[in-house]
């Protein structure tokens, strides 16, 4: 028999009531944001071009409403009233985690006016349409004034957060909370120092022949094969779908509705194939969240870095592995018999892992990819610091590529306009997550293999349950409960390091190229 003191029960009932009210308010806000996300998805997939102006207005309205609802002082009062209750709960208790994460989001959001958020959202929708037109016509001048406005708005956003060491820190915090310029600059400098000699060593040797990947591969057959692969890995089409777009992305409206997009080049087999696996990795993360987090700030990914670690893990450490293709290559040959029947698995494997300096980030190999990211990160900082203007950005972009990759883009469409990020978001905090994600992916995968060394054997047999279940147990289910630093320590026992990635690159590409073994 348990006897509970009436006063204690009264306090508990009060807290439970306030917590339930908080969850209800947050769920309503989440519904509005999901509706806005659906409009974003439609704009990038099926919306007619002339719908852009109205779509910008619609998104601005929804963004303003959701922001006003979230910064309502009533939510702040609920969070403050629940502070003592939270303090008495275990750190990883779901209720304590929800209060803690919501408070952090609230403290950031309450500094920014709803009018600004509406203005930013409206501008982003219009800028995206200008980018689509400018990229198609190879005319940066079309989008230049929009990007200048984006820079102004990005700087204005940072002004809501005085006291930061660098103007980019509040923008970085939006996607990689806890990371700052002061942390990222030395991390990337160390990363670059390790990468450049590897790139130089490989570039001095004969380039792998990948002509087998550049034949006629009909779109419908590519898409059907992609569907076969991601279903086998674990993507659930009753909880998602795949559509075509200009720049592939994943977007979720709930834990049970995480959609992916791709683009298909009929003369390049790898574009749809690996972008599909990449976006599937993002979706698996969202789908693997605890169902209890639905409609709350705990649902989703911890940061862009952790999110990218999941897409890059599946795309590269799994999708580009020899074991993966020991399973799937015979099926691929069956689909494209005329194109691949005379291509050995060894030649195909070398082709998809070709290392070469290139101009396009999304087409870049694992070895050179992070140099593309670091170029963008440095350009963002230069723009925000006023070292370069938007007008000078194409020239600065070209010079960065000449310096780091010994290449100069022939035009701005595959130069400064190749990525959508600056034209649909902010300048600052948009790219660092890709490099962080690559580092994390190798560190997480090392931890998974230590837990169960049979994972590669299972992958070779077309069984992905061991790895998928490990990721769900250790990363996916937790949503945003932990910070990126905390999840890294919990899962791997170590802070973020460049060494697992460097070990992975040296081991894998040392089989293809003569690389000096350095510790």
C-alpha positions in Angstrom: 0.0 0.0 0.0 1.3 3.4 -0.9 0.2 6.6 0.9 0.8 9.8 -0.9 0.7 13.2 0.8 -2.2 15.3 -0.6 0.0 18.4 -1.0 2.6 16.6 -3.0 -0.1 15.1 -5.2 -1.6 18.6 -5.7 1.8 19.9 -6.8 2.3 16.9 -9.1 -1.2 17.4 -10.6 -0.4 21.1 -11.2 2.8 20.3 -13.0 1.2 17.5 -15.0 -1.5 19.9 -16.1 0.9 22.7 -17.1 3.1 20.2 -18.9 0.1 18.9 -20.9 -0.9 22.4 -21.8 2.6 23.1 -23.0 2.6 20.0 -25.2 -0.8 21.1 -26.6 0.5 24.5 -27.5 3.6 23.1 -29.1 1.6 20.6 -31.1 -0.5 23.4 -32.5 2.6 25.4 -33.5 4.1 22.2 -35.1 1.0 21.8 -37.2 1.4 25.3 -38.6 5.1 24.7 -39.3 4.2 21.4 -41.0 1.7 23.2 -43.2 4.4 25.7 -44.2 6.8 22.8 -44.9 4.2 21.2 -47.2 4.1 24.5 -49.2 7.9 24.4 -49.4 7.8 20.8 -50.7 5.2 21.8 -53.3 7.2 24.8 -54.4 10.3 22.6 -55.1 8.4 19.8 -56.8 5.0 20.6 -58.5 4.1 24.2 -58.1 3.7 26.2 -61.4 6.3 28.9 -61.8 3.8 31.8 -61.6 2.7 30.7 -58.2 5.9 32.0 -56.6 4.6 35.4 -55.5 1.5 34.0 -53.8 3.6 31.2 -52.3 6.0 33.7 -50.7 3.0 35.5 -49.2 1.5 32.3 -47.9 4.7 31.1 -46.3 5.3 34.5 -44.7 1.9 34.4 -43.2 2.3 30.9 -41.7 5.8 31.7 -40.5 4.6 34.9 -38.7 1.7 33.0 -37.1 3.8 30.1 -35.9 6.5 32.5 -34.5 4.0 34.7 -32.7 2.4 31.6 -31.2 5.8 30.3 -30.0 7.0 33.5 -28.5 3.7 34.1 -26.6 4.6 35.0 -23.0 2.2 32.3 -21.9 4.7 29.7 -23.2 7.5 31.4 -21.4 5.5 31.4 -18.1 4.8 27.7 -18.5 8.5 26.9 -19.1 9.4 29.0 -16.0 6.7 27.4 -13.8 7.9 23.9 -14.9 11.6 24.7 -14.1 11.5 23.3 -10.5 9.7 20.1 -11.7 12.3 19.7 -14.5 15.2 20.1 -12.0 13.8 17.2 -10.0 13.6 14.8 -13.0 16.5 12.8 -14.4 18.3 14.7 -17.2 17.2 12.2 -19.9 13.6 11.9 -18.7 11.4 12.7 -21.7 9.5 15.4 -19.9 12.6 17.1 -18.6 14.2 16.9 -22.1 11.1 18.4 -23.7 11.1 21.4 -21.3 14.9 21.9 -21.6 14.9 21.8 -25.4 11.8 23.9 -25.7 13.3 26.5 -23.4 16.4 26.8 -25.5 14.4 27.2 -28.6 12.1 29.7 -26.9 15.0 31.8 -25.6 16.4 32.0 -29.1 13.0 32.7 -30.8 11.8 35.3 -28.4 14.7 37.6 -29.4 13.6 37.7 -33.0 10.5 39.7 -34.0 7.6 37.9 -35.9 7.7 40.7 -38.5 11.3 39.9 -39.3 10.6 36.2 -39.6 7.7 36.9 -42.0 9.9 39.2 -44.0 12.7 36.6 -44.2 10.3 33.8 -45.2 8.7 36.0 -47.9 12.1 36.9 -49.3 13.4 33.3 -49.3 10.5 32.2 -51.4 11.1 34.9 -53.9 14.9 34.4 -53.9 14.4 30.7 -54.7 12.4 31.5 -57.8 15.0 34.1 -58.9 17.8 31.5 -58.4 15.9 28.9 -60.5 15.7 31.4 -63.4 19.3 32.7 -63.0 20.7 29.2 -62.9 18.8 28.1 -65.9 19.9 31.2 -67.9 23.5 31.3 -66.4 22.9 34.9 -65.3 24.0 35.7 -61.8 22.8 39.3 -62.3 19.2 38.1 -62.0 19.6 36.8 -58.5 22.3 39.2 -57.3 20.0 41.8 -55.8 18.0 39.0 -54.0 21.2 37.6 -52.6 22.3 41.0 -51.4 19.0 41.2 -49.6 19.7 37.8 -48.1 23.0 39.0 -46.8 21.4 42.0 -45.2 18.7 39.9 -43.6 21.3 37.4 -42.3 23.3 40.2 -40.7 20.1 41.7 -39.3 19.2 38.3 -37.8 22.6 38.2 -36.0 22.0 41.6 -34.6 19.2 40.1 -32.5 21.9 38.2 -30.6 24.5 40.8 -29.4 27.5 39.7 -27.5 28.6 36.8 -29.8 32.3 36.6 -30.7 31.5 36.4 -34.4 28.6 37.6 -36.5 28.1 34.1 -38.0 27.7 32.4 -34.6 23.9 33.0 -34.2 23.4 31.7 -37.8 25.6 28.6 -37.2 23.6 28.0 -34.0 20.4 27.7 -36.0 21.6 24.5 -37.5 24.5 23.4 -35.4 23.8 24.6 -31.9 26.9 24.7 -29.7 29.3 25.2 -32.7 31.0 28.6 -33.2 33.4 30.1 -35.7 36.1 29.9 -33.0 35.6 26.1 -32.9 35.1 25.5 -36.6 38.0 27.4 -38.0 40.7 25.4 -36.2 38.8 22.1 -36.8 38.6 22.8 -40.5 42.2 24.0 -40.6 43.3 20.7 -39.1 41.0 18.8 -41.5 42.4 20.6 -44.5 45.9 20.0 -43.4 45.2 16.2 -43.4 43.1 16.2 -46.6 45.2 18.2 -49.0 48.2 15.8 -49.1 45.9 12.9 -49.7 44.1 14.7 -52.5 47.5 15.7 -54.0 48.8 12.1 -53.7 45.8 10.7 -55.5 45.7 13.4 -58.1 49.2 12.6 -59.1 48.2 9.1 -60.1 46.0 7.8 -63.0 42.4 8.6 -62.6 39.9 5.7 -62.5 37.9 5.1 -65.7 34.2 5.8 -65.0 33.0 5.9 -68.6 30.7 2.9 -67.8 28.6 5.3 -65.6 28.0 7.7 -68.5 25.8 5.8 -70.9 22.1 5.9 -71.6 20.2 4.9 -68.5 16.5 5.5 -68.9 14.9 7.6 -66.1 12.1 5.2 -65.1 14.6 2.3 -64.7 16.9 4.3 -62.6 14.0 5.4 -60.3 12.7 1.9 -60.0 16.1 0.5 -59.0 16.5 3.3 -56.5 13.2 2.4 -55.0 14.3 -1.3 -54.7 17.4 -0.3 -52.9 16.0 2.0 -50.3 13.0 -0.3 -49.6 15.5 -3.1 -48.9 17.5 -0.9 -46.5 14.4 0.1 -44.6 12.7 3.2 -46.2 8.9 2.7 -45.7 6.8 4.0 -48.6 3.7 4.0 -46.5 5.4 6.8 -44.5 7.1 8.6 -47.3 7.4 9.1 -51.1 10.0 10.1 -53.7 9.6 12.9 -56.2 11.9 14.8 -58.6 13.2 18.3 -58.0 16.0 20.6 -59.1 18.1 20.1 -55.9 17.5 16.9 -53.9 16.3 17.2 -50.3 14.4 15.5 -47.6 11.5 17.1 -45.8 9.3 15.8 -43.0 5.8 16.8 -41.9 5.6 14.2 -39.1 7.4 11.1 -37.9 5.2 9.1 -40.3 5.6 11.4 -43.3 9.2 11.9 -44.3 9.6 12.5 -48.0 12.6 12.5 -50.3 13.4 14.0 -53.6 16.0 13.3 -56.3 17.1 14.4 -59.7 17.9 12.1 -62.6 20.4 12.4 -65.3 20.0 9.8 -68.0 23.7 10.0 -68.9 24.9 9.7 -65.4 23.9 6.6 -63.3 25.3 7.9 -60.0 23.3 11.1 -59.6 19.9 9.7 -58.8 21.4 6.6 -57.2 23.5 8.2 -54.5 21.3 11.2 -54.0 18.4 8.8 -53.3 20.4 6.9 -50.7 21.6 10.1 -49.2 18.1 11.6 -48.8 16.9 8.2 -47.5 19.5 8.5 -44.7 17.9 11.7 -43.6 14.5 10.2 -43.8 15.4 7.1 -41.8 16.6 9.4 -39.0 13.3 11.3 -38.8 11.2 8.1 -39.1 13.3 6.5 -36.3 12.4 9.1 -33.7 10.4 7.9 -30.7 6.7 8.1 -31.5 6.3 9.9 -28.2 8.0 12.9 -29.6 5.5 13.5 -32.4 4.4 17.1 -32.7 7.0 18.4 -30.1 10.4 20.1 -30.4 12.0 16.8 -29.5 11.1 15.3 -32.9 13.7 15.7 -35.7 17.4 15.7 -35.8 19.8 17.2 -33.3 21.8 19.3 -35.7 22.6 19.6 -39.4 25.9 17.9 -38.6 24.3 14.8 -36.9 21.6 14.8 -39.7 24.3 14.8 -42.4 26.2 12.1 -40.6 23.3 9.8 -41.1 22.8 10.6 -44.8 26.5 10.4 -45.5 26.9 7.2 -43.5 24.3 5.4 -45.7 25.4 7.1 -48.9 29.2 6.6 -48.6 30.2 4.1 -45.9 27.5 1.8 -47.0 26.4 2.7 -50.5 29.9 3.2 -51.8 31.3 0.0 -50.2 32.4 -3.1 -52.0 30.1 -5.3 -49.8 27.0 -3.3 -50.8 27.6 -3.9 -54.5 28.5 -7.5 -54.0 24.8 -7.8 -53.2 23.3 -5.2 -55.6 25.5 -5.2 -58.6 24.0 -8.3 -60.2 20.6 -6.8 -59.9 21.8 -3.5 -61.4 23.3 -5.5 -64.3 20.0 -7.2 -64.8 18.2 -3.8 -65.1 20.8 -2.3 -67.4 22.0 -5.5 -69.2 23.1 -3.7 -72.4 25.0 -1.0 -70.6 26.7 -3.1 -67.8 26.8 -6.8 -68.8 30.4 -6.5 -69.8 31.5 -4.3 -66.9 33.0 -6.3 -64.0 32.1 -5.5 -60.4 35.7 -4.4 -59.8 35.6 -1.9 -62.6 32.2 -0.6 -61.5 33.4 -0.3 -57.9 36.4 1.7 -59.0 34.2 3.9 -61.1 31.8 4.9 -58.4 34.8 5.6 -56.1 36.7 7.6 -58.6 38.7 10.4 -57.0 39.3 13.6 -59.0 39.2 17.3 -58.4 35.8 18.5 -59.6 33.6 21.6 -59.7 30.3 20.3 -58.3 30.0 19.6 -54.6 27.2 17.1 -54.9 29.1 15.1 -57.5 32.4 15.2 -55.5 34.0 12.0 -54.2 34.5 11.3 -50.5 38.1 12.5 -50.5 37.6 16.0 -52.1 34.1 16.7 -50.9 35.0 18.5 -47.7 37.2 21.0 -49.6 34.0 22.1 -51.4 32.3 22.6 -48.1 35.2 24.5 -46.5 35.3 26.9 -49.5 31.7 27.8 -49.0 32.1 28.2 -45.2 35.0 30.6 -45.7 33.1 32.6 -48.3 30.1 32.9 -45.9 32.3 34.3 -43.3 33.9 36.8 -45.7 30.5 38.0 -46.8 29.2 38.5 -43.3 32.5 40.2 -42.2 32.2 42.6 -45.2 35.5 41.4 -46.8 33.7 40.7 -50.1 30.5 41.9 -51.6 27.8 39.8 -53.3 28.8 41.5 -56.5 32.3 40.1 -56.1 31.2 36.7 -55.0 31.4 34.9 -58.4 35.0 36.1 -58.7 35.9 35.1 -55.1 34.2 31.7 -55.7 36.3 31.1 -58.8 39.5 32.1 -57.1 38.8 29.8 -54.2 38.3 26.8 -56.6 41.5 27.7 -58.4 43.4 27.8 -55.1 42.0 24.7 -53.5 41.0 22.4 -56.3 43.1 23.8 -59.2 39.9 24.3 -61.3 38.0 27.4 -62.4 34.2 27.1 -63.2 33.4 27.9 -66.8 30.2 29.7 -65.8 28.3 30.8 -62.7 25.6 28.1 -63.0 28.1 25.5 -62.0 30.0 28.0 -60.0 28.5 30.3 -57.4 24.9 29.3 -58.3 25.3 25.5 -58.1 23.9 25.1 -54.6 20.4 26.2 -53.6 21.3 26.9 -49.9 22.1 30.6 -50.0 19.1 31.3 -52.3 16.6 29.6 -50.0 18.0 30.2 -46.6 20.5 32.6 -45.0 24.2 33.3 -45.6 26.1 31.8 -42.7 25.5 28.5 -41.0 24.4 26.7 -44.1 27.4 24.5 -45.1 29.5 23.6 -42.1 27.1 20.7 -41.2 28.2 18.8 -44.3 31.9 18.6 -43.2 30.9 17.9 -39.5 28.5 15.2 -40.8 31.3 13.5 -42.7 33.5 13.4 -39.6 30.6 12.1 -37.4 29.6 9.5 -40.0 33.0 7.8 -39.8 33.1 8.1 -36.0 29.6 6.6 -35.6 30.3 3.8 -38.0 33.5 2.9 -36.2 31.4 2.6 -33.0 28.8 0.5 -34.8 31.5 -1.9 -36.0 33.0 -2.2 -32.5 29.6 -3.1 -31.2 29.1 -5.7 -34.0 31.9 -6.6 -36.4 29.4 -8.6 -38.5 27.7 -5.5 -39.9 29.8 -5.5 -43.1 29.1 -9.2 -43.6 25.4 -8.6 -43.2 25.5 -5.7 -45.7 27.2 -7.9 -48.3 24.3 -10.3 -47.9 21.8 -7.5 -48.3 20.7 -7.5 -44.7 20.8 -4.0 -43.2 18.9 -4.7 -40.0 22.0 -4.9 -37.7 23.2 -1.4 -38.7 19.7 0.1 -39.0 18.7 -1.1 -35.6 21.9 0.0 -34.0 21.4 3.5 -35.4 17.7 3.6 -34.3 18.7 2.5 -30.8 21.7 4.8 -30.3 20.8 7.9 -32.4 17.4 8.0 -34.2 15.0 7.3 -31.3 16.5 10.1 -29.2 15.5 12.9 -31.6 16.7 16.2 -30.2 16.8 14.9 -26.6 20.6 15.3 -26.4 23.0 17.9 -27.9 25.3 16.9 -30.7 28.3 16.8 -28.3 26.3 14.6 -25.8 25.2 12.1 -28.5 28.8 11.8 -29.8 30.1 11.1 -26.3 27.3 8.7 -25.5 27.6 6.7 -28.7 31.4 6.7 -29.4 32.8 7.5 -25.9 34.9 10.3 -27.5 34.5 13.9 -28.6 34.3 14.8 -32.3 37.6 14.0 -34.1 38.9 14.1 -37.6 40.9 10.9 -37.1 38.1 8.2 -37.8 37.4 9.8 -41.1 41.1 10.1 -42.1 41.6 6.4 -41.1 38.6 5.4 -43.2 39.8 7.4 -46.2 43.3 6.0 -46.0 42.2 2.5 -45.6 39.6 2.5 -48.4 41.5 4.5 -51.0 44.8 3.0 -50.0 43.5 -0.1 -51.8 43.1 1.9 -55.0 46.1 4.3 -54.8 49.5 4.4 -53.3 49.1 6.4 -50.1 51.8 6.8 -47.5 50.6 5.5 -44.1 50.8 8.4 -41.6 49.6 8.5 -38.1 
